[in-house]
Amino acid sequence: MSAHTLLNIDGHLVRVKAGSSVAAALRVAGGMGVARISVTGQQRAPFCGMGVCQECRVLIDGRRRLACQTVCVEGMRVETAE
């Protein structure tokens, strides 16, 4: 088992520790730590970490998911713009 996982966040390859959540990967990605932009143009990021607030909604492999509740998988494609 690899100690790291490689995924694609908005077209950038990001390597994170195996078992990390997508929310953690967004944070590790630095400037891409924002999960999404609201309809009013505000940057949104994970808030509760439990899936209740849904501020971390992103597209993962084409499906809407919560970044805080999704574990990174090798080759996963994450898009922060809905």
MODA-V36550 format. One line per field, one symbol per residue. ss: DSSP state (@ for helix, = for strand, . for the rest). burial: I if it has 24 or more other C-alpha atoms within 12 Angstrom, else O. Layout:
ss=???
burial=???
This chain:
ss=...======..======...=@@@@@@@.@@@...==.....==............====..====@@@.=.....===...
burial=OOOOIIIIIIOOOIIIOOOIIIIIIIIOIOOIIIIIOOOOOOOIIIOOOOOOOIIIIIIIOOOOIIIIIIIIIIOIIIIIIO
